[in-house]
Amino acid sequence: MAGIAGILGTDNSELDLMLERIKFRGPHETWISRDSQVNIGCNELNIGADCKDGSHHASDGKRIVVLDGRIYNPEKLKMTDAEAVLYFYDSFGPHFAKKLDGDFACAISDNGKMILARDSLGVKPLYYGHNSEGALCFASEAKCLVGISDDVKEFSPGYVYSHELGFQNQLCQAVETPEFKNYEQAKKVLAQLLEEATEKRIKDNAVGGIFLSGGLDSSLISYIAKQIKPDIEAFTVSMEGGTDLPLAKDVTEYLGIKHHILMFGEKEINEVLPQAIHHIEMFEESCVHGAIANFLAARFVSPYTNCVLTGEGADEFLAGYDGQFRRGETQEEVACIVDLLSYVAHNTALQRLDRLMAANSIEARTPFVDAKVTDFSMKIPLNCKIHGTEQIGKWILRQAFEGCLPDHIIYQTKRFFAQGSGVAGFMRSLAEKHISETELAEHNRGEDNPWLSSVEELYYYRIFKETFPQPTFDRLVGRWDPARTDFFRRYVRRV
């Protein structure tokens, strides 16, 4: 992981400021390349093991690259991740990004030209805007551009930009996945691809733990990781009475994994809430719920390791959000909701994961959003993901690993991380102490205000505005919940 930033044009000390604002993404080294036309830099997180220090910046004497992310192409061999990006740029020119297998956001300086690129799922973040002199600025996080740019936008996943070519969509994946003839074959391929995705994220020996909520997805990653790295350890955070904790304990006892547990309460939530909102760059209710537990989990694990596995991504690509897709009244509406949840993952669940891990200088690796796993998941028919009259989500994933964990883990019902950890209920009560329904109604009548769904969101929004006062930042906040009336009407029923 790294924090990257740059300016196409004269640098009036703005690059130093942008990098300072995301120093936590890479506290070990700040590296900068300056010239009269392209100024780029990165904050480097050195995670040790077989990963070389300084692996997120490289130069071949002519071109320079700064990178946030990891590259998994077999052609990488002994190259660092940044060197691999230069290799593919040298081989394929402006089409390099669609050849990369990995999670990445990067910038290349090439003889006065600047090229920006982001992975097709948006696992790694990237934002851009223009300063007061009209120079293009970019950075890993939106907060870097506060006070620098009034037109901040998210760099779209799967795109490459250069001044000469503009924005080009390069959503083509650098991978090929098998076709399948029947359900049984699809189960086996899905299991194999997920196992391979986990192994390639562990093979550099940098991963020191797993974030284990006790839910299906992180439990499956724990099972797979244990087969590859027997001494892997698990980390769980929970409030008293959280429903996920007993399940997490069952998983670690069944697998024989050392289990670290952090219990937290009202004191810790009040302490970290402003920090979590500042880092997550969002005020959406459910994302803030999860941000509390994510932030505390990352802070908890940091003395042990700076690289962890997570179970993020299965819900988005294998139809896990049953509370959402069940709102569809027809199969077409259900399919639309499932597709939309994967489409907005980059600035909802994946943004939350990235920001809260980065805030504590933790690199999170996500096997479920591996290029091959997601590509194959998109080929699987919806009726293989959602099963029966009860509409059980992630059905093919459950059956692919049936017998690997106890049935009550494999066939448990979906709970949001914040529900399982106990955060959600507490946060509602906390917000109601500060915000009234009347205040919410007044806010929503404001012509230029973003529409908010609850007193909770207004509570979070006011905290958010302390860091992000300009309206441009409101428009960056992702919305993923089709239970919201405005989301459902706009995207699903198109009325």
C-alpha positions in Angstrom: 0.0 0.0 0.0 1.0 3.6 -0.6 -0.4 7.1 -0.9 0.2 8.8 -4.2 -0.2 12.4 -5.4 0.9 14.7 -8.2 0.5 17.8 -10.3 0.7 18.2 -14.1 2.3 21.7 -14.1 4.0 23.9 -11.6 4.2 22.8 -8.1 3.6 25.6 -5.6 4.3 23.4 -2.6 0.9 21.7 -3.1 2.5 18.2 -3.7 4.1 18.3 -0.3 0.8 19.3 1.3 -1.1 16.5 -0.4 1.4 13.9 0.6 1.5 15.1 4.2 -2.3 14.7 4.4 -2.1 11.0 3.7 1.2 10.2 5.4 -0.5 7.4 7.2 -0.9 5.5 3.9 2.9 5.1 3.8 4.7 6.3 7.0 8.1 4.7 6.2 9.2 6.8 3.2 8.2 9.8 1.2 9.6 9.8 -2.3 9.1 12.7 -4.8 10.1 13.3 -8.5 10.0 16.9 -9.6 10.4 18.5 -13.0 9.0 21.5 -14.7 6.0 19.7 -16.1 5.2 16.6 -14.0 5.6 16.4 -10.3 4.6 13.1 -8.6 5.3 11.4 -5.3 4.3 8.6 -2.9 4.3 7.7 0.7 5.6 4.2 1.0 4.4 1.5 3.4 7.1 -1.1 3.7 5.5 -4.4 4.8 8.6 -6.5 5.0 8.8 -10.2 4.4 9.6 -10.9 0.7 8.3 -7.4 -0.4 11.2 -5.1 -1.2 11.2 -1.7 0.5 10.4 1.1 -1.8 8.3 -1.2 -4.1 5.8 1.5 -4.9 8.0 3.8 -6.9 10.4 3.1 -9.8 12.3 4.7 -12.6 14.1 3.3 -15.7 16.0 6.6 -16.3 13.3 7.8 -18.7 10.0 7.1 -17.2 8.9 7.3 -13.5 6.0 5.5 -11.8 4.3 5.9 -8.4 1.9 3.1 -7.5 -0.7 2.3 -4.8 -1.4 -1.4 -4.9 -0.1 -4.9 -5.8 0.5 -6.5 -9.2 0.1 -10.3 -9.6 1.0 -11.0 -13.2 3.3 -14.0 -13.6 5.5 -11.8 -15.8 6.4 -9.8 -12.7 9.0 -12.4 -11.6 11.5 -10.6 -9.4 10.4 -7.1 -10.3 8.8 -4.9 -7.7 5.2 -3.9 -8.2 6.2 -0.5 -9.5 8.8 -2.0 -11.8 6.2 -4.3 -13.2 3.9 -1.4 -14.1 6.8 0.2 -16.0 7.4 -3.1 -17.8 3.8 -3.3 -19.0 3.8 0.4 -19.9 7.0 -0.2 -22.0 5.4 -3.2 -23.7 1.9 -1.9 -24.3 2.0 1.9 -24.1 -1.2 3.6 -23.1 -3.0 0.2 -23.1 -0.9 -1.1 -20.3 -3.5 -0.9 -17.6 -5.8 -3.6 -19.1 -2.9 -6.0 -19.1 -2.3 -5.7 -15.3 -3.7 -8.3 -12.9 -3.9 -6.6 -9.6 -5.4 -3.9 -7.4 -3.8 -0.5 -8.4 -3.9 3.2 -8.9 -0.8 4.6 -10.5 0.8 7.6 -12.2 3.5 7.6 -14.8 5.7 10.5 -15.8 7.0 10.1 -19.4 9.0 12.9 -20.9 6.6 15.7 -19.8 3.5 13.6 -20.1 1.5 12.2 -17.2 -0.6 9.1 -17.4 -3.0 8.0 -14.7 -4.7 4.6 -14.3 -7.0 2.7 -11.9 -7.9 -0.9 -11.7 -11.2 -2.0 -13.1 -13.0 -2.7 -9.8 -11.7 0.5 -8.1 -10.1 -1.4 -5.2 -7.4 1.3 -4.9 -8.7 4.9 -4.8 -7.9 7.9 -7.0 -9.2 11.4 -7.2 -8.4 14.4 -9.4 -9.2 18.1 -9.8 -7.7 21.4 -10.9 -5.9 24.0 -8.7 -6.4 27.7 -8.9 -4.0 27.9 -11.8 -5.8 25.2 -13.8 -3.2 22.5 -13.2 -4.4 18.9 -13.0 -3.8 17.5 -9.5 -4.4 13.9 -8.4 -4.2 12.0 -5.1 -5.2 8.8 -3.4 -7.7 10.4 -1.1 -10.1 13.3 -1.6 -9.0 15.0 1.6 -5.7 15.8 -0.1 -7.5 18.2 -2.4 -9.4 20.2 0.2 -8.5 23.9 -0.3 -6.6 23.1 -3.4 -9.4 22.2 -5.9 -13.0 23.2 -6.2 -13.9 20.5 -8.8 -12.8 17.3 -7.2 -14.0 14.1 -8.9 -13.4 10.4 -8.4 -11.2 8.8 -11.1 -13.5 6.2 -12.6 -12.4 2.5 -12.2 -11.0 0.9 -15.3 -9.9 4.1 -16.9 -6.6 5.5 -18.1 -6.0 9.2 -18.6 -3.4 11.3 -20.4 -3.6 14.9 -21.7 -3.1 13.7 -25.3 -5.7 10.9 -25.3 -8.2 12.1 -22.6 -10.0 9.5 -20.5 -10.1 6.0 -22.0 -12.1 3.1 -20.7 -9.9 0.0 -20.4 -12.2 -2.3 -18.4 -10.9 -5.4 -20.2 -9.5 -7.8 -17.6 -5.9 -9.2 -17.9 -7.3 -12.6 -17.1 -9.2 -15.4 -18.6 -11.5 -17.7 -16.6 -13.0 -21.1 -17.6 -16.5 -21.6 -18.9 -18.6 -24.3 -17.2 -21.1 -26.8 -18.4 -23.1 -27.3 -15.2 -23.6 -26.2 -11.6 -21.3 -28.8 -10.1 -18.4 -27.7 -12.4 -19.1 -24.0 -11.5 -18.8 -24.8 -7.8 -15.4 -26.5 -8.3 -14.0 -23.7 -10.4 -15.2 -21.0 -8.0 -13.6 -22.8 -5.0 -10.3 -23.3 -7.0 -10.1 -19.6 -8.1 -10.7 -18.4 -4.6 -8.1 -20.7 -3.2 -5.6 -19.5 -5.9 -6.5 -15.8 -5.2 -5.8 -16.3 -1.5 -2.6 -18.2 -2.1 -1.1 -15.5 -4.4 -1.9 -12.8 -1.7 0.0 -14.9 0.9 3.0 -16.1 -1.0 5.2 -13.1 -0.3 4.9 -14.0 3.4 3.7 -10.4 4.3 0.3 -11.4 5.5 0.2 -11.7 9.3 -3.5 -12.1 10.1 -7.1 -12.2 9.1 -9.9 -9.9 10.0 -12.5 -12.4 11.1 -16.0 -11.1 11.7 -17.6 -14.5 12.1 -19.6 -14.1 8.9 -19.4 -16.5 6.0 -16.9 -14.6 3.9 -14.2 -14.0 6.4 -14.7 -17.5 7.8 -14.1 -19.0 4.4 -10.9 -16.9 3.9 -9.8 -18.1 7.3 -10.3 -21.7 6.3 -8.4 -21.3 3.0 -5.6 -19.3 4.6 -5.1 -21.9 7.3 -4.4 -24.5 4.7 -1.7 -22.3 3.1 -0.3 -20.7 6.2 -0.9 -22.8 9.3 0.3 -20.2 11.8 -2.0 -17.5 10.5 -3.9 -15.6 13.3 -7.4 -14.1 13.4 -8.5 -10.7 14.8 -12.1 -9.9 15.9 -13.7 -6.8 17.4 -17.1 -6.7 19.0 -19.3 -4.9 21.5 -20.7 -6.8 24.4 -23.6 -9.0 23.1 -22.4 -8.8 19.5 -23.9 -11.7 17.6 -20.8 -12.3 15.4 -18.3 -13.0 18.2 -19.6 -16.5 19.2 -19.4 -17.5 15.5 -15.9 -16.1 15.2 -14.9 -18.2 18.2 -16.5 -21.3 16.7 -14.4 -20.8 13.5 -11.1 -20.3 15.2 -11.7 -23.3 17.6 -12.7 -25.5 14.6 -9.7 -24.5 12.6 -7.2 -24.3 15.5 -6.3 -20.6 14.8 -5.0 -18.3 17.4 -7.7 -15.7 18.1 -7.2 -12.1 19.2 -10.4 -10.4 20.5 -11.0 -6.7 21.2 -14.1 -5.7 23.1 -15.2 -2.1 22.8 -18.0 0.2 24.0 -19.4 3.7 24.1 -16.2 5.3 25.1 -14.2 3.9 22.1 -17.0 4.8 19.7 -17.2 8.4 20.8 -13.5 8.6 20.6 -13.1 7.3 17.0 -16.3 8.5 15.3 -14.9 11.9 14.1 -11.7 10.2 13.0 -13.5 7.4 11.2 -15.7 9.9 9.3 -12.7 12.0 8.4 -10.9 9.0 7.0 -13.8 7.3 5.3 -14.8 10.5 3.5 -18.4 9.5 3.8 -21.6 10.2 5.7 -23.8 7.3 4.4 -25.4 5.6 7.4 -24.4 2.0 6.9 -20.9 2.8 5.8 -20.3 4.8 8.9 -21.6 2.0 11.0 -19.1 -0.4 9.5 -16.4 2.3 9.7 -16.4 2.2 13.5 -15.7 -1.5 13.7 -13.2 -1.4 10.8 -11.3 1.5 12.3 -11.0 -0.2 15.7 -10.1 -3.5 14.1 -7.3 -1.9 12.1 -6.0 -0.1 15.1 -6.2 -3.3 17.1 -4.1 -5.4 14.6 -1.4 -2.7 14.0 0.9 -3.9 16.8 0.9 -7.4 15.3 1.1 -6.9 11.6 0.7 -4.3 8.8 -0.8 -6.7 6.2 -4.1 -8.7 6.6 -6.6 -10.7 4.6 -10.3 -9.7 4.6 -13.5 -11.2 3.3 -14.7 -8.1 1.5 -16.3 -8.4 -1.9 -18.3 -11.7 -1.8 -21.6 -9.9 -1.0 -21.2 -7.6 -4.0 -20.2 -10.2 -6.6 -22.0 -13.3 -5.4 -25.4 -11.8 -4.3 -25.0 -11.6 -0.6 -27.1 -8.6 0.3 -30.4 -10.4 0.7 -32.0 -7.6 2.6 -31.5 -5.5 -0.5 -32.2 -7.8 -3.4 -35.4 -9.1 -1.8 -36.9 -5.7 -2.4 -37.1 -6.5 -6.1 -40.6 -7.4 -7.1 -39.5 -9.2 -10.3 -36.5 -11.3 -11.4 -35.4 -8.3 -13.5 -35.5 -6.0 -10.5 -33.6 -8.5 -8.4 -30.9 -8.8 -11.1 -30.7 -5.0 -11.4 -30.2 -4.6 -7.7 -27.5 -7.3 -7.6 -25.7 -5.7 -10.5 -25.9 -2.2 -9.0 -24.4 -3.4 -5.7 -21.3 -4.6 -7.6 -21.2 -1.4 -9.7 -21.1 0.9 -6.6 -18.7 -1.3 -4.6 -15.7 0.9 -5.4 -17.1 3.9 -3.5 -19.0 2.1 -0.8 -17.7 -1.1 0.8 -14.3 -1.1 -0.9 -13.8 2.6 -0.1 -14.7 1.9 3.6 -12.2 -1.0 3.7 -9.4 1.0 2.1 -9.7 4.2 4.1 -10.0 2.6 7.6 -7.2 0.2 7.0 -5.0 2.9 5.5 -5.8 5.2 8.4 -3.9 2.8 10.6 -1.1 2.0 8.0 -2.5 -1.5 7.3 -2.5 -3.1 3.9 -5.7 -5.1 3.3 -5.7 -7.9 0.7 -9.1 -9.1 -0.6 -9.2 -12.5 -2.4 -12.9 -12.1 -3.3 -12.1 -9.1 -5.5 -9.3 -10.9 -7.3 -9.7 -10.3 -11.1 -10.3 -14.0 -11.8 -12.7 -14.5 -9.0 -14.9 -11.5 -9.9 -14.7 -12.3 -13.7 -15.9 -15.9 -13.0 -18.5 -14.7 -10.5 -20.1 -12.5 -13.1 -20.5 -15.5 -15.4 -22.5 -17.4 -12.8 -26.3 -17.2 -13.4 -28.3 -15.4 -10.8 -30.3 -18.6 -9.9 -27.1 -20.2 -8.8 -26.3 -17.3 -6.5 -29.8 -16.9 -5.0 -31.5 -20.1 -4.0 -35.1 -21.2 -3.4 -38.2 -19.5 -2.2 -36.3 -18.2 0.8 -33.9 -16.4 -1.6 -30.7 -17.4 0.2 -27.8 -15.4 -1.2 -24.3 -16.6 -2.0 -25.7 -20.1 -2.5 -23.0 -21.4 -4.9 -20.3 -20.1 -2.6 -21.8 -21.9 0.4 -22.1 -25.2 -1.5 -18.6 -24.9 -2.9 -17.2 -25.0 0.6 -19.8 -27.2 2.3 -18.1 -29.5 4.8 -15.1 -27.3 5.2 -16.6 -25.5 8.1 -19.6 -26.3 10.4 -23.0 -26.0 8.8 -24.1 -23.2 11.1 -21.2 -21.1 9.7 -21.7 -22.0 6.1 -25.5 -21.5 6.1 -25.8 -18.6 8.5 -27.9 -15.6 7.5 -26.4 -12.3 6.3 -25.6 -9.7 8.9 -23.9 -6.4 8.2 -20.6 -6.1 10.0 -22.0 -3.3 12.2 -25.0 -5.4 13.2 -22.9 -8.4 14.0 -20.4 -6.4 16.1 -23.2 -4.5 17.9 -22.4 -1.0 16.5 -25.6 -0.3 14.5 -28.1 -0.2 17.4 -25.9 1.9 19.6 -25.3 4.5 16.8 -29.0 5.1 16.3 -29.4 5.9 20.0 -26.4 8.1 20.0 -27.5 10.2 17.0 -31.0 10.6 18.4 -29.5 12.4 21.4 -28.1 15.1 19.1 -30.4 15.4 16.1 -34.2 15.6 15.9 -36.6 14.6 13.1 -37.5 18.2 12.7 -33.9 19.1 12.0 -33.7 16.4 9.5 -36.8 17.6 7.7 -35.4 21.1 7.6 -32.1 19.9 6.2 -33.9 17.9 3.4 -35.9 21.0 2.4 -32.7 22.8 1.7 -32.3 23.2 -2.1 -28.6 22.6 -2.2 -28.4 20.0 0.6 -27.8 16.3 -0.2 -30.9 14.2 0.7 -30.3 12.3 4.0 -32.3 9.3 5.0 -32.2 9.5 8.8 -31.2 11.6 11.8 -28.1 9.4 11.9 -27.0 10.6 8.5 -27.5 14.2 9.5 -25.4 13.6 12.6 -22.6 12.1 10.5 -23.0 14.8 7.8 -22.3 17.6 10.2 -19.1 15.8 11.3 -18.2 15.3 7.7 -18.6 19.0 6.8 -16.0 19.9 9.5 -13.4 18.3 7.2 -15.0 18.7 3.8 -16.7 22.1 3.7 -16.9 22.5 -0.1 -20.0 21.1 -1.9 -17.8 19.2 -4.4 -17.0 16.6 -1.7 -20.7 15.9 -0.9 -21.1 14.6 -4.5 -18.3 12.1 -4.0 -20.2 10.2 -1.3 -21.3 6.8 -2.6 -24.8 5.4 -2.1 -25.2 1.6 -2.1 -28.5 0.8 -0.3 -31.4 0.2 -2.6 -33.7 0.3 0.5 -33.3 4.1 0.1 -36.3 5.3 -1.7 -34.4 7.7 -4.0 -31.8 5.0 -4.9 -34.5 2.4 -5.7 -36.5 4.7 -7.9 -33.6 6.2 -9.7 -31.7 3.0 -10.5 -34.1 0.1 -10.3 -37.5 1.3 -11.4 -36.3 4.2 -13.5 -39.1 6.5 -12.5 
